């Protein structure tokens, strides 16, 4: 009788252990199946600059992910015009008439250094940036009594390294902080102004364009030409940028 009781107790304990282990394996399998590997995000500070910046990120390894950012600025006047004026400090450019629009794509590979793995913590992200800019560049001439609107497009291709960190705000929300992302490459394009120019206008506009060329960021203006029917500016050379101070709110799924 005692042997029967002992056998029953052992059988019962084995049954309990088997059930618990089976349940644990089932939960682990369920977690693997329901693991959230995707995040869609929107860059909140960029909205202040009329920049709509969206990103999709997907986990592809224990510590790695791939991401793609799409950003667009509708064509229009510059926000914070006084700030741009102070930075570039060129009295020959009429900033209140300056217009800019852009569209770009930024593919990125990320490596997360922390033990929590991909999609969480500090990361290093090499990226490339492909951008197209449409702009109206207003340049004063004829003793600043006239303004020539140089209209055209620029294409830029740069590469860089993004440093950032990503936080989980809950089961489904994340916050991606772009700490610093310098990038460097090249740009090319042509801006044209069409209008009747007197000999005096041509001389003065040539002087102003030379000054703009000398003060252009990255010395990106390669050359310019002026004639009686207008003028043109050729942009071809170094180009750079900085991705930073971005806070992207994300939804994980």
Secondary structure, DSSP 8 states (H G I E B T S, - for coil): -HHHHHHHHHHHHHHHHHHHHHHHHHHHHHHHHT---EEEEEETGGGGGTEEEEEEEEE-SSSEEEEEEEEEEEEEE-SSHHHHHHHH--TTB-GGG-EEEEEEEEEEEEEE-STT-TTSEEEEEEEEEEEEEEEEEEEEETTTTEEEEEEEEEEEEEEEEEEEEEEE-SSSEEEEEEEEEEEEEEEEEEEEEE----HHHHHHHHHHHHHHHHHSGGG-EEEEEEETTEEEEEEEEEEEEEEEEEEEEEEE-
